[in-house]
Amino acid sequence: MYRDFYGLRERPFNLTPDTSFLYPSRVHKEVLTHLLYGINSRCGFILITGEVGAGKTTLCRVLLNQLDEQTKVAFVLNSFLTECGLLRAINQDFGLATGGRAKMDLLNELNAYLLEQNRLGHNVVIVIDEAQNLSAPVLEQIRMLSNLETEKEKLLQIVLVGQPELRRKLASRRLRQLNQRITVRYHLTPLGRGDVRNYIYYRLKVAGARNGVVFTRAALDEVFYLSGGVPRLINVLCDRALMVGFAKSSHRITRAMVCRAASETTGQRRTEASVGSFFSMRLSLPRVAMAMLWMIPFITVGILGAIGNARGRTARLTGPAAIAHAATAQEGAPQQAAAYEAPAPDGERAPEGSSSLARAMREGSAGSTLGAPLSSIHSTKPLRKSYAKPNIDFTPPAQNFTPATVADASFSSVVEPMVQLLLHWKVETSVVTQIRREWLGRSEINLAEIARAAGMGVARQTCSFDELVGYNLPAVIAIKHDGSRPHYITLLSIKGDVATVCIRSKQVVVELSTVRELYDGEAILFASDTFVSAKQLNEKTGLDLDVRKLQDYLRTLGYFPGSPTGWFTAETKTAVLGFQSDHSIAPTGVADNTTKFRLYALVPPEGIPQLIR
């Protein structure tokens, strides 16, 4: 019902075990690794357990798709079976004509089949789902099946998949012989808070969503709190929340919608803003700390104002006015006739020749609103949620900036320009503030950690200026400077023959030729997709969300003909090679940073900031 409204090809939160929707979290990849290792190594018994709705059946189906033709598999779904019923189900799944009705006849048929497959060099596997329903005599019968072996190897691999009570049942004294034979064990745990967010957006993307629906952070936290990270419960809540959003004609799913979805699906009603809700487990320690820090300025203002009034300073400014006056006097106002006094970042000296820069600032900003300062990272104003461009179609005049003045105003640290770029991407102010506080002044900068904190992808590219413009994304660029260390500015946009750059805390318009002349061949670009990272993708990667995204990008551009699976196959390598050859990238077949960023630039999500205006 809501698919057309959200622009979806199919419902993203169905409860059926669709392998194309498997979110390859770290836990799921580890389970698959254990399963494949146990089967290929012929370990005998493998035990996989997990809570109800954790995705065990879907994992079993993914496993079946990953096994080669040399592996013969019987998949038993109905676990409410007798000893003979189980043997008959196994033989039928192997395609055997189960003529015998007695247990010994069924065993003889199975044993003959196993010996024949062993002679052909095949591996034989039995997967039993919902194994916690098996009775003790049936489990003992399964143990006896493991005795079907040659002198050197097992003829049969058995995978038991079930709920946690299966482990308790196997721990009983009666089944200790079976328990001792289990050589590979893994318990599938629920998803963490971060994985719940990735899980939701992963399924939306597989279903065809292209930024058509957004879950707020509070909504994601509520889903995590109510579901406990269990995929099936996440699906139930999100599917119903999309219905609520559809009824309200909203592409933005809020916490209130999730709460209503919970009440409609489980019958449990939750208030939207109760005291218990405020102090619930959903409030993480960092958020509480951030809220307290946010209140400090107001408390300080009140205390200072009270002290000033108590001392009878009626002739002076008090409270907020005094603080604002002191801050203005300390930081300097760019509109005054004095020299430019924007504070340099911690650990950096103010640039020499600031007087000439101040004159350029004053001359350039006169009569032009494009020279207005970029929002400070300390601003308490809410960030805009839309990237919509203004309806003004004109080429702004270049301000009086020479290459020398721009170079003088550049930063010797890459952190402050990255801060301005993240603000341009509308990353939350509190997140950007923390990034600035943590990394400013450090000698070693870890771009991957900064991007991870901002929930972004990042790439450091060595390229020509024309290649940089081809990415069509704002960037932090290295510029030529007289000093020994590289310097940086933020390139926000290009229109016609002029460019908008951020130097210090100002957005200014300069000649495009000036930026081209200063550019030193290196740029840092951010992306809204964490797929853009330094991690290389190749045949050794295994099941991975980034491989799934790689295949999706390549399929969109017509290089990958199949369905995305998350496994780096030979077909995937061929598609990567074709893309690299067509776009002047070294044809290695490995999806490196340059390849992934070029893919992202060619298929950008709607609404992201663009370099060319």
C-alpha positions in Angstrom: 0.0 0.0 0.0 2.8 2.5 0.9 5.3 1.3 -1.7 4.5 3.9 -4.3 4.4 6.7 -1.7 7.9 5.9 -0.6 9.2 5.0 -4.0 9.9 1.3 -3.1 10.0 -1.7 -5.4 8.9 -4.0 -2.6 8.1 -4.0 1.1 11.5 -3.7 2.9 10.4 -5.2 6.2 8.7 -8.5 5.2 8.9 -11.3 7.8 9.8 -13.9 5.1 13.4 -15.2 5.2 14.4 -13.4 2.0 18.2 -13.9 1.5 18.5 -10.7 -0.6 17.6 -8.7 2.5 20.2 -10.3 4.8 22.1 -7.5 6.5 25.7 -8.7 6.8 26.5 -7.5 10.3 29.7 -8.6 12.0 27.8 -11.3 13.9 26.1 -12.6 10.7 29.4 -12.8 8.9 31.0 -14.6 11.8 28.2 -17.2 11.8 28.5 -17.8 8.1 32.3 -18.1 8.5 31.8 -20.7 11.2 29.3 -22.7 9.2 31.4 -22.7 6.0 34.5 -23.6 8.0 32.8 -26.5 9.8 31.3 -27.9 6.6 34.3 -27.6 4.4 36.5 -29.0 7.2 34.1 -31.9 7.7 33.9 -31.2 11.4 30.9 -33.4 12.0 28.4 -31.5 14.3 27.9 -27.7 14.1 25.5 -25.9 16.5 24.1 -22.5 15.8 21.7 -20.9 18.3 19.9 -17.6 18.6 16.8 -15.9 20.0 13.5 -16.0 18.3 13.5 -13.8 15.3 17.3 -13.4 15.2 17.5 -14.4 11.6 18.6 -18.1 11.9 16.5 -19.4 9.1 17.6 -16.6 6.7 21.2 -17.5 7.5 20.5 -21.1 6.7 19.1 -20.2 3.3 22.1 -17.9 2.6 24.4 -20.8 3.5 22.6 -23.1 1.0 23.3 -20.4 -1.7 27.0 -20.3 -0.9 27.7 -24.0 -1.0 29.1 -25.4 -4.3 27.7 -28.2 -6.5 30.0 -30.7 -4.8 28.1 -30.3 -1.6 24.7 -32.1 -1.3 22.3 -30.7 1.3 19.2 -31.9 3.0 17.3 -29.0 4.7 14.8 -30.2 7.4 12.3 -27.5 8.4 9.8 -29.6 10.3 11.4 -30.6 13.6 8.3 -32.2 15.1 9.3 -35.6 13.8 9.8 -39.2 15.1 13.0 -41.1 14.5 11.7 -42.7 11.4 10.0 -39.5 10.3 13.3 -37.6 10.5 15.2 -40.3 8.5 12.4 -40.4 5.9 12.5 -36.5 5.6 16.3 -36.6 5.1 16.2 -39.3 2.5 13.4 -37.6 0.6 15.4 -34.3 0.5 18.4 -36.1 -0.9 16.1 -37.4 -3.6 16.1 -41.0 -2.5 13.2 -43.4 -3.1 12.2 -44.2 0.4 10.8 -47.6 -0.2 11.6 -48.9 3.2 9.4 -48.1 6.2 11.5 -49.6 9.0 14.2 -47.5 10.6 16.9 -50.0 9.5 15.8 -49.9 5.9 16.0 -46.1 5.9 19.4 -46.1 7.5 20.7 -48.6 4.9 19.4 -46.4 2.1 21.1 -43.3 3.6 24.4 -45.1 4.2 24.5 -46.4 0.6 23.9 -42.8 -0.6 26.6 -41.4 1.6 29.2 -44.0 0.4 28.4 -43.2 -3.2 28.7 -39.5 -2.7 32.0 -40.0 -0.9 33.3 -42.0 -3.8 32.4 -39.1 -6.1 34.3 -36.7 -3.8 31.1 -34.9 -2.7 30.4 -33.5 0.8 27.0 -34.3 2.4 25.3 -31.9 4.8 22.1 -32.1 6.9 20.7 -28.8 8.2 17.9 -29.1 10.8 16.1 -25.9 11.6 14.2 -25.3 14.9 16.1 -28.2 16.4 15.1 -27.3 19.9 11.8 -29.1 19.2 13.5 -32.4 18.6 12.9 -35.0 21.4 15.8 -36.6 23.2 15.4 -40.0 21.3 15.4 -38.1 18.0 18.6 -36.3 19.0 20.1 -39.6 19.9 19.2 -40.9 16.5 21.0 -37.9 15.0 24.1 -38.8 17.0 24.0 -42.3 15.6 24.0 -40.8 12.1 27.4 -39.4 12.8 28.7 -43.0 13.1 28.3 -43.3 9.3 31.9 -42.8 8.4 34.9 -44.3 6.8 38.2 -45.0 8.5 39.5 -41.5 7.6 36.6 -39.1 7.5 33.0 -38.3 8.3 30.5 -39.1 5.6 28.0 -36.7 7.0 28.0 -33.1 8.4 25.1 -32.2 10.6 24.1 -28.6 11.4 21.7 -28.0 14.3 20.0 -24.6 14.3 17.7 -23.6 17.2 16.8 -21.4 20.0 18.8 -21.0 23.3 16.9 -23.8 24.9 18.6 -26.2 22.5 21.9 -25.5 24.3 20.3 -26.3 27.7 18.8 -29.5 26.3 22.1 -30.7 24.9 23.8 -29.9 28.3 21.6 -32.5 30.0 23.4 -35.7 31.1 21.3 -37.9 28.8 22.6 -36.1 25.7 26.2 -35.6 26.9 27.6 -37.9 24.1 26.0 -35.7 21.4 27.1 -32.5 23.2 30.7 -33.7 23.2 30.7 -34.3 19.5 29.8 -30.7 18.6 33.0 -29.1 17.4 31.8 -25.8 16.1 29.4 -23.6 18.2 28.1 -20.1 17.7 25.3 -18.0 19.3 23.6 -15.4 17.2 23.3 -12.2 19.4 20.8 -9.3 18.7 21.9 -6.3 16.8 23.5 -3.3 18.6 22.2 0.3 18.4 24.4 1.2 15.4 23.6 -2.0 13.6 19.9 -1.4 14.0 20.2 1.9 12.2 22.3 0.3 9.4 19.9 -2.7 9.2 16.9 -0.4 8.7 18.5 1.7 6.0 20.1 -1.4 4.4 16.7 -3.0 3.9 15.2 0.3 2.6 18.0 0.5 0.0 17.6 -3.1 -1.1 13.8 -2.4 -1.5 14.7 0.5 -3.9 14.5 3.5 -1.6 16.5 6.5 -2.8 16.3 8.9 0.2 12.5 8.8 0.0 12.1 7.9 3.7 14.1 9.0 6.7 13.9 7.7 10.3 14.8 10.3 12.9 17.5 9.5 15.5 14.8 9.4 18.2 12.8 7.0 16.1 15.8 4.7 15.5 16.5 4.7 19.3 12.9 3.8 20.0 13.1 0.9 17.5 16.2 -0.3 19.2 14.7 0.0 22.7 11.5 -1.7 21.8 12.9 -4.5 19.7 16.0 -5.2 21.7 17.9 -5.6 18.4 15.9 -8.6 17.3 15.5 -8.4 13.4 12.0 -9.8 13.3 10.7 -7.3 15.9 12.5 -4.5 14.0 10.7 -5.6 10.8 7.3 -5.6 12.6 7.8 -2.1 14.1 9.3 -0.5 11.0 6.7 -1.9 8.6 3.9 -0.6 10.8 5.7 2.8 11.3 5.9 3.2 7.5 2.1 2.6 7.4 1.6 5.3 10.0 3.9 7.7 8.1 1.9 6.9 4.9 -1.3 7.7 6.7 0.1 11.1 7.7 1.6 11.7 4.2 5.1 12.0 5.9 8.4 10.7 4.5 9.9 11.4 7.9 9.4 8.6 10.5 9.4 10.0 14.0 9.5 8.5 17.4 5.8 9.2 17.9 5.1 7.1 14.8 7.2 4.2 16.1 5.4 4.4 19.5 2.0 4.3 17.7 3.3 1.4 15.6 4.2 -0.5 18.8 0.8 0.1 20.3 -1.0 -1.1 17.2 1.2 -4.2 16.8 1.7 -5.2 20.5 -1.1 -3.4 22.2 1.4 -1.7 24.5 0.8 2.1 24.7 3.7 4.4 25.4 3.4 8.1 26.1 5.5 10.4 23.9 7.0 12.6 26.6 6.7 11.1 30.1 9.2 11.4 32.9 9.8 7.7 32.7 10.5 7.9 29.0 13.0 10.8 29.5 15.0 8.8 32.0 14.7 5.5 30.3 17.6 3.3 29.0 17.3 5.0 25.6 19.2 8.0 26.9 22.8 7.2 26.4 25.5 8.8 28.6 26.9 11.0 25.8 23.5 12.6 25.2 23.0 13.3 28.9 26.4 14.8 29.1 25.7 16.9 26.0 22.4 18.1 27.5 24.2 19.2 30.7 26.9 21.0 28.7 24.2 22.8 26.7 22.7 24.1 29.9 26.0 25.5 31.3 25.9 28.8 29.4 22.4 29.6 30.6 23.3 28.8 34.2 26.4 30.9 33.9 24.5 33.8 32.5 22.0 33.6 35.4 24.7 33.5 38.0 26.7 36.4 36.6 23.5 38.5 36.2 22.5 37.8 39.8 26.0 38.8 41.1 26.0 42.0 39.0 22.6 43.0 40.3 23.6 42.2 43.9 26.6 44.5 43.7 24.4 47.3 42.4 26.1 47.8 39.1 23.2 49.6 37.7 25.4 51.8 35.4 27.0 48.8 33.7 25.8 46.1 31.5 24.9 42.9 33.3 24.0 39.3 32.6 23.7 38.3 28.9 24.4 41.8 27.7 27.7 42.0 29.5 28.8 38.5 28.3 27.8 39.4 24.7 29.7 42.7 25.0 32.8 41.0 26.3 32.6 38.3 23.6 32.3 41.0 20.9 35.3 42.9 22.3 37.4 39.8 22.5 36.6 38.3 19.1 36.3 41.5 17.1 33.6 42.4 14.6 34.4 41.9 11.0 32.3 44.9 10.0 34.4 47.4 12.0 37.2 49.5 10.5 39.8 47.7 12.6 42.0 44.9 11.2 40.5 41.4 10.7 40.7 39.6 14.0 39.1 36.2 13.5 40.7 34.0 16.1 43.2 31.4 14.8 42.6 27.8 15.8 44.3 26.4 18.9 48.0 25.8 18.2 48.1 28.1 15.2 49.5 31.7 14.8 47.4 34.4 13.2 48.6 34.9 9.6 50.9 37.7 8.9 49.6 40.5 6.7 46.2 40.3 8.4 45.6 44.0 7.8 45.5 43.5 4.0 43.2 40.5 4.6 41.0 42.7 6.7 40.7 45.3 4.0 39.9 42.6 1.5 37.2 41.3 3.8 35.6 44.7 4.3 35.8 45.6 0.6 34.4 42.2 -0.5 31.6 42.0 2.0 30.3 45.5 1.3 27.1 45.2 -0.6 27.3 41.4 -0.8 25.6 38.9 1.5 27.7 36.0 0.2 30.6 37.1 2.4 28.5 36.3 5.5 30.3 34.0 8.0 29.6 30.3 8.0 27.5 29.1 11.0 29.8 28.7 13.9 30.2 25.2 15.3 29.3 26.7 18.7 25.9 28.0 17.3 22.8 26.7 19.1 20.6 27.4 16.1 19.1 24.2 14.6 20.7 23.1 11.4 18.6 23.3 8.2 17.3 19.9 7.1 17.0 20.8 3.4 19.7 21.1 0.8 17.4 23.0 -1.5 19.2 25.6 -3.6 18.1 29.3 -3.5 15.9 30.5 -6.3 18.4 33.2 -7.2 20.1 32.7 -10.5 23.0 35.1 -10.8 26.8 34.8 -10.8 28.1 36.5 -7.6 30.9 39.0 -8.1 34.4 38.0 -7.1 35.7 39.8 -4.0 39.1 41.5 -3.7 41.2 38.5 -2.9 44.5 37.7 -4.4 46.3 34.3 -4.2 48.5 35.8 -1.5 45.7 36.9 0.7 43.9 33.6 0.4 47.1 31.7 1.2 47.7 33.9 4.2 44.2 33.1 5.5 44.6 29.3 5.0 45.0 26.7 7.8 48.1 24.7 8.5 45.9 22.1 10.1 43.3 20.2 8.0 40.9 19.9 11.0 39.3 23.3 10.8 38.6 23.2 7.1 37.1 19.7 7.6 34.9 21.2 10.3 33.6 23.8 7.9 33.0 21.1 5.3 31.1 18.9 7.7 28.9 21.8 8.6 28.3 22.4 4.9 27.1 18.8 4.8 24.6 19.6 7.6 26.3 17.3 10.1 24.9 17.9 13.6 26.7 20.8 15.4 27.3 18.8 18.5 29.1 16.1 16.5 31.2 18.6 14.7 32.1 20.4 17.9 33.3 17.1 19.4 35.4 16.4 16.3 37.0 19.8 16.5 37.7 19.5 20.2 39.2 16.0 19.9 41.4 16.5 16.8 42.5 20.1 16.6 46.1 20.4 17.6 47.0 16.8 16.9 50.0 16.0 14.7 48.4 12.8 13.3 44.9 13.0 11.8 42.9 9.8 11.3 40.4 10.6 8.5 38.6 7.3 8.9 37.8 8.0 12.6 36.6 11.5 11.9 34.3 10.3 9.1 33.0 7.5 11.3 32.2 10.0 14.1 30.2 12.1 11.5 28.5 9.1 10.0 30.1 9.8 6.6 32.4 8.3 4.0 35.7 10.0 3.3 38.4 9.9 0.6 41.8 11.6 0.3 42.3 12.0 -3.5 45.4 13.0 -5.4 44.1 14.4 -8.7 44.2 17.4 -11.0 41.9 20.3 -10.5 39.7 19.3 -13.4 39.4 15.8 -12.0 38.4 17.3 -8.7 35.7 19.4 -10.3 34.5 16.2 -12.0 33.5 14.7 -8.7 31.1 17.7 -8.3 31.4 17.7 -4.5 32.7 20.3 -2.0 36.1 19.5 -0.7 39.0 20.5 1.5 41.9 21.3 -0.8 45.6 21.6 -0.2 47.0 24.9 -1.5 50.5 26.1 -2.3 52.2 27.9 0.6 55.6 29.4 1.3 55.9 27.4 4.5 57.2 23.8 4.7 53.8 22.4 5.9 50.8 22.1 3.5 47.9 24.5 4.1 44.2 24.0 3.5 41.0 25.8 2.6 37.5 24.6 2.0 36.1 24.8 -1.5 32.3 25.0 -1.2 30.9 25.8 -4.6 31.7 27.0 -8.1 29.5 29.2 -10.3 30.7 30.5 -13.6 34.2 32.0 -13.2 34.1 32.4 -9.4 34.3 30.0 -6.4 33.0 30.2 -2.9 35.6 29.2 -0.3 35.8 29.2 3.4 38.9 30.8 5.0 39.0 31.3 8.7 35.3 31.5 9.6 34.2 33.4 6.5 32.6 32.4 3.3 34.1 34.5 0.5 33.9 34.6 -3.3 37.1 34.6 -5.2 38.1 34.2 -8.8 38.1 30.5 -9.9 41.5 31.1 -11.5 42.9 32.0 -8.1 41.7 28.6 -6.6 43.1 26.8 -9.6 46.5 28.5 -9.3 46.7 27.7 -5.5 45.5 24.1 -5.8 48.4 21.7 -4.8 47.0 18.4 -6.2 45.4 16.9 -3.1 41.8 17.0 -1.8 39.7 15.5 1.0 36.1 14.8 0.1 33.2 13.5 2.2 30.3 11.3 1.1 26.9 10.6 2.6 27.6 6.9 2.1 30.0 5.1 4.5 30.7 2.8 1.6 33.3 5.4 0.5 36.3 4.4 2.6 39.9 3.3 2.4 38.9 -0.4 2.7 39.6 -2.4 -0.4 37.1 -4.9 -1.7 38.3 -8.1 -3.5 37.8 -11.8 -3.5 39.1 -12.2 0.0 36.5 -9.8 1.5 33.8 -12.4 1.9 30.2 -11.5 2.8 30.1 -7.7 3.3 27.7 -4.8 3.2 30.1 -2.8 1.2 30.3 -5.5 -1.4 26.5 -5.4 -1.7 26.7 -1.6 -2.2 29.5 -2.0 -4.7 27.3 -4.4 -6.7 24.4 -2.1 -6.4 26.3 0.9 -7.8 27.8 -1.2 -10.6 24.3 -2.5 -11.5 22.9 1.0 -11.6 25.6 2.0 -14.1 25.1 -1.1 -16.2 28.3 -3.0 -15.3 26.9 -5.7 -13.0 24.2 -7.8 -14.6 23.3 -10.0 -11.6 21.5 -9.4 -8.3 23.6 -8.0 -5.5 24.5 -10.7 -3.0 27.2 -9.2 -0.8 29.8 -11.8 -2.0 32.7 -10.6 -4.1 32.3 -13.1 -7.0 34.2 -13.4 -10.3 31.2 -11.6 -11.9 31.8 -8.7 -9.5 35.5 -8.5 -10.4 34.7 -8.5 -14.1 32.3 -5.6 -13.5 34.9 -3.7 -11.5 37.5 -4.2 -14.2 35.0 -2.9 -16.9 34.2 0.2 -14.8 37.9 1.0 -14.1 38.9 0.6 -17.8 36.1 3.0 -18.9 37.0 5.7 -16.3 40.8 5.8 -16.6 41.4 4.0 -13.3 44.2 1.3 -13.1 42.3 -1.9 -14.0 43.1 -4.1 -11.0 39.7 -5.6 -10.3 40.0 -4.4 -6.7 37.5 -1.8 -5.6 39.8 0.7 -4.0 39.1 4.2 -2.6 39.3 5.9 -6.0 37.0 3.4 -7.7 34.4 3.6 -4.9 34.4 7.4 -4.8 34.0 7.6 -8.6 31.0 5.3 -8.4 29.5 7.4 -5.7 30.1 10.6 -7.7 28.4 9.1 -10.7 25.3 8.0 -8.7 24.9 10.7 -6.1 21.9 10.6 -3.7 19.4 13.4 -4.2 19.8 16.5 -2.2 23.5 16.4 -1.3 25.6 19.5 -1.5 27.1 19.9 -5.0 30.2 21.7 -6.1 28.8 23.1 -9.4 25.9 25.5 -9.0 
